[in-house]
Amino acid sequence: PMQTGILMVHLLYKNQDPYLRQKVFHMISKDSINFNRIIAIWQSLVNTHEVFRTAFYWQDLKKPVQFVIENASLSYQFYDLSTLSSRLQSVKIENILTADS
């Protein structure tokens, strides 16, 4: 029942889903960041915790069905905004987050 309620809230409030969390990480220097290590750590979390691999089927069904994806690959994107002004960085980040929600 709780998961069904979460799904209903998501469908009703697509652009302001209280359960959707997005995070932006600001890196000081891309030269000192091991991106492969960051990806591996996040993938390890996905592999370990079912909550990161849970989805719903609901379209064309009488009742939503929740399921866990056995093997899920992490989806990620890195953006280098260092050449943009602070204002343009903020605009670009807002656009990315809006498109992803």
PyMOL commands that set and color helices and strands:
alter all, ss='L'
color gray80, all
select helices_A, chain A and resi 2-12+14-16+30-32+35-48+50-53+86-100
alter helices_A, ss='H'
color red, helices_A
select strands_A, chain A and resi 54-57+65-68
alter strands_A, ss='S'
color yellow, strands_A
deselect
rebuild
show_as cartoon
